[in-house]
Each structure stands twice: as structure tokens, then as C-alpha cells.
Amino acid sequence: MTTLVIYSAASRATAVRLTEDTLVVDLADGRTVSVPLAWDPRLLQGSPDERANNRFIGQGEGIHWPDLDEDVSVENILAGRASGEGPKSFERWLRARSSRPHGDRMSSITLPACPSE
């Protein structure tokens, strides 16, 4: 039986950038992959400064945004898996976020549908 190995040292993130609507990740093996920000409501909701404040975790196995309390794994990006955060959790996060300074930037958004499998 053949098994697809999604994660290896070659598929570690080496660079990350975000556009207004896309998360773009460069991988150690030379690939560049991108996914819509709509797949991750916290990133979609974040300001440009919050999105720019990120760091690699696990030697490039994932990316962490401390200002947004968000982690995205390279494995999930490669597998085409959107955020698994549920609506109730996201609403709690939005409420907590709105109580912080800069909460005036908040707006309510609807969670996107998961991509078809």
C-alpha cells in the first residue's frame, strides 16, 4: 500500500507572508503554497500589524501569531484543511478581543464553510 507522507523536513516553512486575502508559505523543498485567509477566521480578522507578528514553531512545522492566539500547521495547509475552530469558540475569541484596546477594529464575520474533501 502506498501512503502519502505530507510532513517531512523538506516541507517545513521557511517564509510566510499574508496578503489581504491569502496566506502564502514558502517551504524548504522550494514549493510555495497558499490558502485563502477565509479558511482561518482569526487571521482574516487580524490587522496587518497582527498578521505581520508571527514566528515559526517546531522548526517550521507551523506558524504562530501571538497577537491573534493562532497556530497554523504546514501539514494542515498541505492537506487543504481549514481551521477547525467552531463558531462558539470563535465568538468567545471575538468577545475577548473586543474588550482589549484596539477592539474598535472588530467587526463580526461569518465562519467560512470548510472546503470539500
C-alpha positions in Angstrom: 0.0 0.0 0.0 1.3 3.5 -0.9 0.9 6.2 1.7 1.2 9.9 1.1 3.6 11.5 3.6 2.5 15.1 3.9 5.1 16.2 6.5 8.8 15.8 6.2 11.8 18.0 6.8 11.5 19.2 3.2 8.0 20.6 3.8 9.0 22.9 6.7 8.1 26.5 6.4 10.9 28.9 5.6 8.9 32.1 4.9 5.4 33.3 5.4 3.5 36.3 4.1 -0.1 37.4 4.0 -1.9 39.4 1.5 -5.3 40.9 2.1 -7.0 37.6 1.4 -4.3 34.9 1.2 -1.8 33.1 3.5 1.4 32.2 1.4 4.0 29.8 2.8 7.4 29.0 1.2 8.6 25.5 2.0 12.2 24.1 2.4 11.8 22.0 -0.7 11.2 25.0 -2.9 7.4 24.9 -3.1 5.2 27.9 -2.3 1.7 27.1 -1.2 -1.2 29.4 -0.5 -4.6 29.2 1.1 -7.4 31.7 1.4 -7.5 33.6 4.7 -11.2 32.8 4.8 -10.0 29.3 5.9 -8.8 30.9 9.2 -11.2 33.4 10.7 -8.6 34.8 13.3 -6.1 35.6 10.5 -8.9 37.1 8.4 -10.0 39.2 11.4 -6.4 40.3 12.3 -5.0 43.7 11.4 -1.9 44.0 9.1 0.3 44.5 12.2 -1.2 41.5 14.0 -0.7 39.3 10.9 2.9 40.5 10.4 3.7 39.5 14.0 4.3 35.8 13.5 7.0 33.2 14.2 7.8 29.6 13.2 7.1 26.8 15.7 8.6 23.4 15.7 11.4 24.3 13.3 8.9 25.3 10.7 6.3 22.7 11.3 3.8 25.6 11.9 3.3 29.3 12.3 2.2 31.1 15.4 0.6 34.6 15.6 0.8 35.6 19.3 -1.4 38.7 18.9 -4.2 36.5 17.4 -3.6 33.4 19.6 -3.5 31.4 16.4 -1.4 28.5 15.2 -1.4 27.0 11.7 0.4 23.8 10.8 2.1 23.2 7.5 0.5 19.7 7.5 -3.0 21.3 7.5 -2.1 23.7 4.8 -0.7 20.9 2.6 -3.8 18.7 3.3 -6.1 21.6 2.4 -7.7 21.6 5.9 -9.3 24.9 7.0 -9.3 26.0 10.7 -11.2 23.6 12.9 -12.4 26.3 15.2 -16.1 26.2 15.9 -18.5 29.1 15.9 -18.8 29.2 19.7 -15.1 29.3 20.2 -14.6 32.0 17.6 -17.4 34.1 19.1 -15.7 33.8 22.6 -12.4 34.9 21.0 -14.1 37.9 19.3 -15.7 39.0 22.6 -12.4 38.7 24.5 -10.7 40.6 21.7 -13.2 43.4 21.7 -12.6 44.0 25.4 -8.9 44.7 24.7 -7.5 48.0 23.4 -7.9 48.3 19.6 -11.2 46.4 20.0 -12.8 49.2 17.9 -11.3 47.5 14.8 -13.5 44.5 15.4 -16.3 43.5 13.1 -18.4 40.4 13.1 -17.7 37.9 10.4 -19.2 34.6 9.5 -17.2 31.4 9.7 -16.5 30.1 6.2 -17.7 26.7 5.1 -15.0 24.0 5.2 -13.5 23.1 1.9 -14.9 20.0 0.3 -12.9 16.9 1.0 
